[in-house]
């Protein structure tokens, strides 16, 4: 039975994602994303599940940075999890008497309308995580009357659900990824995503365009691009890319080769099935058979058999 680290404590959305991605796994809660990934790197766990991006607030920058530096890890699976917040409290609590609420800052942002409408006089205090907020509220003598967290947190800490689905946007989802130490990767399915990090050789006009061209000319569609500072000074960045396709696809392999030629470094983060099951439309001339035929044609020219 595999052991997977995750962003804890018990009762986080990340634990919920882990239960779906690997229901058979032993779960190892970690205090933060860095600790979860380090547990996988050190072999204390067989892998980790961490959040990567949110449809409302964008990328989880801690995860992006952790994947770019340190010992390499590979993404092997992803999950799109609807984010549904609940108002949790101790037994016999009623909404009208709630004066102090504990929750993560992201939950405060995503439940702003509910808080203003239902808890106009309550003081809302930021917590390290939604699960930590629920854990604190469950303690005897806690100064907080309620927590905003996932329903699973209420199950863990014995809290009752006073209100469900209190987020301002019903369609908010968080993308979670399962990572492991480098090794075998999932086989191509036709509905795949590849992730990597690219470091510029130097900062010059058109440097980003040069990287984007490697994808464009091969018909590889980007699904996400993020710039992150290298820490070497203002204006120095590296780039995270997600794009359609698998490294086994000819068009993707050639794009990666092109990036390797022009970048200071390229860190491959994995090819894995897309959670949404989307099958991209391959442009004319970009299928594997087209690359094979073109290579055969060039070989015939070079050997005088054209």
C-alpha positions as CSV (number, residue, x, y, z in Angstrom):
1,X,0.0,0.0,0.0
2,X,1.6,3.3,-1.0
3,X,2.1,6.1,1.5
4,X,1.4,9.6,0.2
5,X,2.2,12.9,1.9
6,X,-0.3,15.7,1.6
7,X,-0.9,19.3,2.7
8,X,-2.4,18.8,6.2
9,X,-3.6,18.7,8.8
10,X,-6.4,16.1,8.5
11,X,-9.5,17.6,6.9
12,X,-8.0,19.7,4.1
13,X,-9.2,19.8,0.6
14,X,-5.9,18.2,-0.3
15,X,-6.8,15.2,1.8
16,X,-10.1,15.0,0.0
17,X,-8.2,15.1,-3.4
18,X,-5.8,12.3,-2.2
19,X,-8.7,10.1,-1.2
20,X,-10.0,10.4,-4.8
21,X,-6.7,10.0,-6.5
22,X,-5.4,7.1,-4.4
23,X,-8.2,5.8,-2.1
24,X,-6.0,2.8,-1.1
25,X,-3.0,4.9,0.0
26,X,-1.8,5.5,3.5
27,X,-2.1,9.2,4.2
28,X,0.8,11.2,5.7
29,X,-0.3,14.8,6.7
30,X,2.4,17.5,6.4
31,X,2.4,21.0,7.8
32,X,2.9,22.7,4.4
33,X,3.5,22.0,0.7
34,X,7.3,22.1,1.1
35,X,7.2,19.4,3.8
36,X,4.9,17.2,1.7
37,X,7.2,17.3,-1.3
38,X,10.3,16.8,0.8
39,X,8.8,13.7,2.3
40,X,8.5,12.3,-1.2
41,X,12.0,13.4,-2.1
42,X,13.5,11.7,1.1
43,X,11.6,8.5,0.6
44,X,9.5,9.0,3.7
45,X,6.5,8.7,1.4
46,X,6.1,7.2,-2.0
47,X,4.8,10.4,-3.4
48,X,2.7,13.5,-2.5
49,X,-0.5,15.2,-3.4
50,X,-0.4,19.0,-3.4
51,X,-2.6,21.9,-4.9
52,X,-1.2,23.5,-8.1
53,X,-3.8,26.1,-9.1
54,X,-7.2,27.4,-8.3
55,X,-9.7,28.6,-10.9
56,X,-10.5,31.8,-9.0
57,X,-7.1,32.8,-7.4
58,X,-4.7,31.3,-10.0
59,X,-1.4,29.4,-9.4
60,X,-0.3,28.1,-6.0
61,X,3.1,29.8,-6.2
62,X,4.6,27.7,-3.3
63,X,4.0,24.6,-5.3
64,X,5.4,26.1,-8.5
65,X,8.6,27.1,-6.8
66,X,9.0,23.8,-5.0
67,X,8.7,21.8,-8.2
68,X,11.3,24.1,-9.9
69,X,14.0,23.7,-7.3
70,X,15.4,20.9,-5.3
71,X,15.5,17.2,-6.2
72,X,13.3,16.6,-9.3
73,X,9.8,15.2,-8.9
74,X,7.4,14.0,-11.6
75,X,3.7,14.7,-11.8
76,X,1.9,11.4,-12.5
77,X,-1.8,12.4,-12.1
78,X,-4.1,15.4,-11.7
79,X,-7.5,16.0,-10.3
80,X,-10.0,18.9,-10.6
81,X,-11.8,19.2,-7.3
82,X,-14.8,21.4,-6.8
83,X,-14.1,23.7,-3.8
84,X,-17.2,23.7,-1.6
85,X,-16.9,25.5,1.7
86,X,-19.0,24.9,4.8
87,X,-19.6,26.8,8.0
88,X,-18.7,24.4,10.8
89,X,-19.3,24.9,14.5
90,X,-19.6,23.0,17.8
91,X,-22.8,21.2,18.8
92,X,-25.8,23.4,19.6
93,X,-24.3,26.4,17.8
94,X,-26.6,28.8,15.8
95,X,-25.5,31.2,13.1
96,X,-27.0,34.3,14.9
97,X,-24.7,33.8,17.9
98,X,-21.4,33.4,15.9
99,X,-19.1,36.3,16.7
100,X,-15.6,35.0,15.8
101,X,-14.8,32.9,12.7
102,X,-11.5,31.2,11.9
103,X,-10.5,30.2,8.4
104,X,-7.8,30.5,5.7
105,X,-7.4,33.8,3.8
106,X,-8.4,32.1,0.5
107,X,-11.7,31.0,2.1
108,X,-12.3,34.5,3.4
109,X,-12.0,35.8,-0.2
110,X,-14.1,33.1,-1.7
111,X,-16.9,33.4,0.9
112,X,-17.0,37.1,1.1
113,X,-20.7,37.5,0.1
114,X,-21.9,34.8,2.6
115,X,-19.9,36.4,5.4
116,X,-21.3,39.9,4.7
117,X,-24.9,38.6,4.4
118,X,-25.1,36.0,7.2
119,X,-22.3,37.1,9.6
120,X,-22.2,40.9,9.3
121,X,-21.1,41.4,12.9
122,X,-18.6,38.6,13.1
123,X,-14.8,39.0,13.3
124,X,-13.1,36.8,10.8
125,X,-9.5,35.7,11.7
126,X,-7.0,34.2,9.3
127,X,-5.8,30.6,10.0
128,X,-2.9,28.6,8.5
129,X,-5.4,26.3,6.7
130,X,-9.1,25.6,6.7
131,X,-8.5,22.3,8.4
132,X,-6.4,24.0,11.1
133,X,-9.3,26.4,11.7
134,X,-11.7,23.5,12.2
135,X,-9.2,21.8,14.5
136,X,-9.0,24.9,16.6
137,X,-12.7,25.5,16.8
138,X,-13.2,21.9,18.1
139,X,-11.0,22.5,21.1
140,X,-12.6,23.1,24.4
141,X,-12.4,26.7,25.3
142,X,-11.6,27.9,21.8
143,X,-12.0,31.6,21.3
144,X,-13.6,31.0,17.9
145,X,-17.2,30.1,17.4
146,X,-17.0,28.6,13.9
147,X,-14.7,27.7,11.1
148,X,-15.1,27.9,7.3
149,X,-13.6,24.7,5.9
150,X,-14.3,21.6,3.9
151,X,-17.1,19.3,5.1
152,X,-14.5,16.6,5.6
153,X,-12.9,18.8,8.3
154,X,-16.1,18.7,10.2
155,X,-16.1,14.9,10.0
156,X,-12.6,14.7,11.4
157,X,-13.1,17.1,14.3
158,X,-16.7,16.5,15.3
159,X,-18.2,19.8,14.2
160,X,-21.7,20.3,12.8
161,X,-22.4,21.9,9.4
162,X,-24.4,25.0,9.9
163,X,-24.3,26.0,6.2
164,X,-23.1,24.2,3.1
165,X,-21.7,25.4,-0.2
166,X,-21.2,29.0,1.0
167,X,-18.6,30.0,-1.6
168,X,-19.5,33.0,-3.8
169,X,-18.8,30.9,-7.0
170,X,-20.3,27.5,-7.4
171,X,-18.0,26.6,-10.2
172,X,-14.7,27.2,-8.3
173,X,-12.3,24.2,-8.7
174,X,-8.7,23.5,-7.5
175,X,-6.3,21.5,-9.5
176,X,-4.3,19.0,-7.5
177,X,-1.4,16.9,-8.7
178,X,0.1,13.6,-7.5
179,X,3.9,13.6,-7.7
180,X,6.6,11.0,-7.1
181,X,10.3,10.5,-7.6
182,X,11.5,10.2,-11.2
183,X,10.8,6.8,-12.7
184,X,8.3,5.4,-15.1
185,X,5.5,7.7,-16.2
186,X,1.9,7.1,-17.4
187,X,1.5,5.8,-20.9
188,X,0.0,8.3,-23.5
189,X,-3.8,8.2,-23.7
190,X,-4.4,10.9,-26.4
191,X,-5.8,13.1,-23.6
192,X,-2.6,14.1,-21.8
193,X,-0.9,17.1,-20.3
194,X,2.8,17.8,-20.0
195,X,4.4,20.2,-17.5
196,X,7.9,21.7,-17.4
197,X,10.0,24.6,-16.2
198,X,12.3,26.6,-18.5
199,X,15.1,28.9,-17.5
200,X,16.2,31.7,-19.9
201,X,19.9,31.6,-21.0
202,X,19.9,35.4,-20.9
203,X,17.4,38.2,-20.8
204,X,17.2,39.7,-24.3
205,X,14.4,41.1,-26.6
206,X,12.2,38.3,-27.8
207,X,13.5,35.7,-25.3
208,X,10.0,34.6,-24.3
209,X,8.8,34.7,-27.9
210,X,11.6,32.3,-28.8
211,X,10.3,29.8,-26.2
212,X,6.7,30.2,-27.3
213,X,7.7,29.7,-30.9
214,X,9.0,26.2,-30.2
215,X,5.4,25.3,-29.2
216,X,3.6,27.2,-31.8
217,X,5.4,25.9,-34.9
218,X,4.7,22.4,-33.8
219,X,1.0,22.9,-33.1
220,X,1.4,22.4,-29.3
221,X,-1.3,24.3,-27.4
222,X,-0.3,25.8,-24.1
223,X,-2.9,25.5,-21.3
224,X,-1.0,27.5,-18.6
225,X,2.1,29.7,-18.5
226,X,3.4,31.3,-15.3
227,X,6.5,33.5,-14.7
228,X,8.3,33.2,-11.4
229,X,11.4,35.1,-10.1
230,X,14.7,33.3,-10.0
231,X,15.8,35.2,-6.9
232,X,18.9,36.6,-8.8
233,X,17.6,40.1,-9.0
234,X,14.7,42.2,-10.3
235,X,13.6,41.2,-13.8
236,X,15.1,37.7,-13.7
237,X,12.4,35.0,-14.2
238,X,11.9,31.4,-15.1
239,X,8.7,30.0,-16.6
240,X,6.3,27.2,-15.8
241,X,4.5,25.6,-18.8
242,X,1.5,23.2,-19.1
243,X,0.6,22.1,-22.6
244,X,-1.4,19.5,-24.4
245,X,0.2,16.2,-25.3
246,X,2.6,13.6,-24.0
247,X,6.4,13.6,-24.2
248,X,6.0,10.4,-26.3
249,X,4.2,12.5,-29.0
250,X,6.6,13.6,-31.8
251,X,5.4,17.2,-31.8
252,X,5.9,17.4,-28.0
253,X,9.3,15.7,-28.1
254,X,10.5,18.1,-30.8
255,X,9.2,21.1,-28.8
256,X,11.1,19.9,-25.8
257,X,14.3,19.4,-27.9
258,X,13.9,22.9,-29.3
259,X,13.6,24.4,-25.8
260,X,16.6,22.4,-24.6
261,X,18.7,24.0,-27.4
262,X,17.8,27.6,-26.5
263,X,17.3,27.6,-22.8
264,X,19.8,27.5,-20.0
265,X,17.9,24.6,-18.4
266,X,14.7,22.8,-18.9
267,X,13.2,20.7,-16.0
268,X,10.7,18.1,-17.2
269,X,7.9,17.8,-14.7
270,X,5.9,14.9,-16.3
271,X,3.3,13.8,-18.8
272,X,0.1,12.5,-17.4
273,X,-3.6,12.0,-18.3
274,X,-5.8,15.2,-18.2
275,X,-8.4,15.3,-15.5
276,X,-11.0,16.8,-17.9
277,X,-10.5,14.0,-20.5
278,X,-10.2,16.6,-23.3
279,X,-8.8,15.2,-26.6
280,X,-7.0,18.0,-28.6
281,X,-7.4,18.5,-32.3
282,X,-4.0,17.8,-33.9
283,X,-3.2,20.3,-36.7
284,X,-2.5,19.1,-40.2
285,X,1.1,18.0,-40.5
286,X,1.6,17.6,-36.7
287,X,0.6,14.0,-36.1
288,X,3.3,11.4,-35.3
289,X,2.9,9.8,-38.8
290,X,3.6,13.2,-40.4
291,X,6.9,13.6,-38.4
292,X,7.9,10.1,-39.4
293,X,7.1,10.6,-43.1
294,X,9.0,13.9,-43.1
295,X,12.1,12.3,-41.4
296,X,12.0,9.5,-44.0
297,X,11.8,12.0,-46.8
298,X,14.8,14.0,-45.4
299,X,16.8,10.7,-45.1
300,X,16.2,9.9,-48.7
301,X,17.4,13.3,-49.8
302,X,20.6,13.0,-47.7
303,X,21.4,9.5,-49.0
304,X,20.7,10.4,-52.6
305,X,17.5,8.3,-52.8
306,X,15.0,11.0,-53.2
